[in-house]
Amino acid sequence: MANYILKIFLLLNLAWLAIPQQGISQIPTNVFEITSILVDACSTVEGENEMVEFQIGPNPININTLRVDGAGSTGSIQNSKWPNTSNLWLGIAPSPAKPTQVAQINASIVNCGKLIEPVGGILPAGKKVILVTSTNFDPTANSFTQLSDTIYIIFQNSGNTAGHFVNYASGTSNRTLRLMHVPSGQNDVVVYDKSQLVDAMGVHTAADGAGVRYTFSGTPSYYNNGCQAPFVPLDASWTCPASICQSDNPINLNSLITGNTGGSWSGNGVNGNLFDPSGLSGSITITYSVGNSPCNVSESHTIQVIASGDANWNAPQNLCQNSNPINLNTFVSGTTGGNWAGLGVTGSTFNPNGLNGIVIITYTVGNGNCVDIKKDTIEILQTADANWLNPGPVCAENLPINLDNLISGTQGGTWSGNGVNANIFDQIANTYSYDVWYKVGSGSCADSMMQTIDIDQLVADFTATPSTGSAPLIVDLTNQSVGSTQLFWTASNGDNSQLDPCQFTFNTIGTYTIQLKVSSANNCWDSITKIIKVEDSLTMLIPNVFTPNSDGKNDKFYTVINGELEDYKMLIFNRWGKIIFESSDQNEAWEGQYEGTEIPDGVYFYRLNYRPKGSDSKEDYKTGSITLYR
């Protein structure tokens, strides 16, 4: 039932897709559409025998409302000029313009077609029209013999003898034709590339009969039918498909047409333009007809419909390598009696012994083009081996570890236990022993193995006493590590040792690091680093007032320094920033004079630049004020 519904769905969709995209009647929705240009006409006077075919839209048109505009290689359209812009548009001759010549052409037509000059100059809605470029045309130059349609014919007034279009020449160069309906301003524009024009063999070269056909959207196709007017003779040609299977989806017969579209189909299994092979068998005759009686033409072909095979089968999910052989025919859900192929297959028997992984098995059933083939896979599982290598004791610095790298048996299993995440093992804080499981395979093919992984308990630690002080600072170091068998001390001042305990001495001010690196009996390593600070012990006392009055009390200004300096410079300024005292000797005092003369009482300012001895830092400074009072 489901297959029947699916087939109906496909029939409806294919039928919808087969509807012509320009409408069932193929009448333009615009005022008109240009459908063909005979660019290179057959005649000694080519400019009088070129032709343009177009089709009228939904409303009739008066020939006196038409105008031709064109563009040369510049692409700029000029009103009332042809694509050969040296030729002017001369207007359409009153109808009937050439009744004798039209009658002569109609007498030459061997099919049911005919040419009509419009009555009263009116072109009926939906009709095809051929515009000839001159009333002085030669009715024998471009043949209408195979015309099987009714086409209206109109003529430009005479006067132009040169070609209205540009014939083949190499090198891309476009020409544009615009057909204008003057009252409404509606128009159709088409473009062709002269380098794409072809001869009767399809070669790009100059040749009589070269023309261009256009879809309603303006897409060009280049053709050459020799000295024939630009109409398409009725052609019911279609390509017969190769043999079709009964189970095939319906086919869109319109997709096989190589002649004219828009015809009708008949024969067994035909519904509209669709052929459904369901329920048919043998030779089926299908006929395609196009045109209206008595001018219609038809072509018939025989389609061979062959019974279909159904190769559906459902493979077992998996087998162990040591499973018994199985009969593959028991898994067939389609047509029986087919052939089996693949590794481990003998006749219809499949033996998994000696195989591993995914094995492709092919079932083939049916005849000719209707053979059906289905491939499916059977997974052959090893009789699993869960062996894996215990990595312990594990050094903490080597964690985490990929457990899959430890497998010595069958890959592709699962891991579980404390510290396990997927296939990754890592330490949980303060835990040093873990039971880890590996399971691989399924059903009767499965295997599992548990082992205990131990983590080396090495932890580096030490004491450094003192960790802060002034230079020279002597630091006592004692190893406090757990599980260590070897150690190595290094300090950032360049000292190192392998003794425990030991001492390091720091002689200059600064911040230092001491690292202890230890190893265990399992060749695991750990390290720890601590900070040592050697501080500045220097103190300074700078007074803020002094009385240089020679009374023996507080007569001099100087700095009281507890410690040693490598650099010292004292500068004293008055309120205007002038230096009135300067000394690089920390023992030299200021007695309140400038160049040997006592200066007035008041407030003065100092800046002391200095660097403590043993310091590796940059120079420091102090600033302040001094009150001088006598």
Buried (B, 14 or more C-beta within 10 A) or exposed (E): EEEEEEBEEBBEEBBEEBEEEBEEEBBBEBBBBBBBBBBBBBBEBBBBBBBBBBBBBEEEBBBBBBBBBBBBBEEEBBEEBBBBBEBBBBBBBBBBBBEEBBEEBBEEBEBBBBBBBBEEBBBBBBBBBBBBBBBBBBBBBBBBEBBBBBBBBBBBBBBBEEBBBBBBEEEEBBBBBBBBBEEEEEBBBBBBBBEBBBBEEEEBEBBBBBBBBBEBEEEBEBBBBEBBBBBBBBBBEBEEBEBBBBBBBBBBBBEBBEBBEEBEBEBBBBEBBBBBBBEBEEEBEBBBBBBEEEBBBBBBBEBBBBBBBBBBBEBBEBBBBEBEEBEBBEBBEBBEEBEBEBBBBEEBEBBBEEBEEEBEBBBBBBEEEBBBBBBBBBBBBBBBBBBBEEBBBBBBEEEEBEBBEBBEBBEEBEBEBEBBEEBBBEBEEEEBEBEBBBBBBBEEBBBBBEBEBBBBBBBBBBEBEEBEBBBEBEBEBEBEBEBBEEBEBBBBBEBEBEEBEBEBEBEBBBEBEBBBBBBBEBEBBBBBEBEBBBEBBBEBEBBEEBBBEEEEEEBEBBBEBEEEBEBBBBBBBBEEEEEBBEBEEBEBBBEBEBEEEEBEEEEBBBBBBBBBBBBEEEEBEEEEEBEBEE
